[in-house]
Amino acid sequence: QKEVEQDPGPLSVPEGAIVSLNCTYSNSAFQYFMWYRQYSRKGPELLMYTYSSGNKEDGRFTAQVDKSSKYISLFIRDSQPSDSATYLCAMSVLQGAQKLVFGQGTRLTINP
Amino acid sequence: NAGVTQTPKFQVLKTGQSMTLQCAQDMNHNSMYWYRQDPGMGLRLIYYSASEGTTDKGEVPNGYNVSRLNKREFSLRLESAAPSQTSVYFCASQGQLAHEQYFGPGTRLTVT
């Protein structure tokens, strides 16, 4: 069993829809949770970062962490075609420079 | 400020050939990483270097070697390439207390 599980999709939704992307994990020691966005043929870029449980909002994006269920989510409101990308969740035990564990990534397409 | 750069962008090798992938960062980061990305597998850590002069194995180190040449540069070497090493390779760097890893544009490697 992988330490971090993420549905690879693909997921296709119409423009303006609310998108929900999710990851589950098995290591209860994870405390730092990240979402990276990766456009086609590019390197991943950090989108959202959350420490421990709770919600974090940044514009149209909301990251949610439920440590009791070992479940994290990324919500995208008013989705735009420019949001079409692969979204990867990533987790770590410690802060600072150390190993991240990534999910498989979900390929998302927003249709105009 | 170029961030993380990788060379080459593309490479085709025959089975048994060797090559070195180059990575450099200009952000004065202590830690550097090499990942491979395969369809449905997400990003998997090959090797990392927490600081200049140190290197450690990641999740999938077999068939690879690394050199942390100095603080800026971290190279990945394939001594005898195999078709299973066909992948996209990403280099990343991270500051000491930061939570974000910065990725390069990737090297697409095909081994025939």
Interface residues (C-beta under 8 A of the other chain):
Chain A: V4 Q6 P8 Y32 M34 R41 K42 G43 P44 E45 L46 Y49 L88 A90 Q95 G96 A97 Q98 K99 L100 F102 G103 Q104 G105
Chain B: V4 H29 N30 S31 Y33 G40 M41 G42 L43 R44 L45 Y48 A50 G58 F90 A92 Q94 G95 Q96 L97 A98 H99 E100 Q101 F103 G104 P105 G106
